[in-house]
Amino acid sequence: MPSVVGLLEQRELGARRRVDELREEADRIQAELAVAEREWKEWAIARSRVGEVLAPADETGQDHARADRSVPAAEGQPGTTPQVPEAAKPKPKSHVLMWREGLAWSVLSVDYQRILQVTADRARLGQGPVTCQEMAATFGMDVVPAGVEALRLKAKRLVARGWLAEPAPGQFTPAPGVASPGGGS
């Protein structure tokens, strides 16, 4: 008859092997997660950079003269300037510019301006951060997951571009320096 200690040692060995297997799997998943997060951040940066490149020159603060120098001298000759189809041109105010001192809310679409207005009103009244559910109710929307998620994506985009702050998950306030609809400060 096997000894009790021998049986316990066998069970302990089996448990230790299982722990080692799980640790190896966890390490593999952690490494895979790190790679996926890095790739995700790179795509987010790429999208941001493309947005900056496609922004009209007057909205990004780039000098028009500098842009003119990059155009070939043959520009005035017929047929030498490549034509960009209307559908491929960026629509004005269809993206969110990075906030900077003096940038007016008017560079944003009406939807983004409304979100900024709600957060600014709450801050002015000392009512604290606003949630996306509260925004939906304020805008007269049905407070359903699809509508709330659409507002959350817009609010998160405003956070990423420096217009809003998110002091707690899902709660939004104007970012420091962003104060009034007329100007960025």
Helices and strands as residue ranges (DSSP letters): H 4-54, H 57-60, H 64-69, G 73-76, G 86-88, G 105-107, H 110-124, E 130-131, H 132-138, H 145-160, E 164-168, E 171-174
